[in-house]
Amino acid sequence: MNEQEILKEKLATLRSEHRDLDDVIARLAERAPYDQLQMQRLKKRKLMLKDQITLLESRLLPDIIA
């Protein structure tokens, strides 16, 4: 496997985990009352995943000099 294929697989994994966290956060928010600390941790993890996704996407796309 070359580097680009490895990055694509990692990106797919991160996107899947990001979607899963969306579902978990939504289900947790539906329950009242919910654990604020747990919600903050989940949202922080989701943001961290989004940053990693953005970084990998930028590595996969070639630089375009305008």
FENKA-V804432 format. One record per run of one state. SS is the DSSP state (@ for helix, = for strand, . for the rest). FROM is the first residue (numbers start at 0). TO is the last residue. If there is no record, write none. Layout:
BEGIN
ss:SS from:FROM to:TO
ss:SS from:FROM to:TO
END
This chain:
BEGIN
ss:. from:0 to:1
ss:@ from:2 to:29
ss:. from:30 to:34
ss:@ from:35 to:59
ss:. from:60 to:65
END
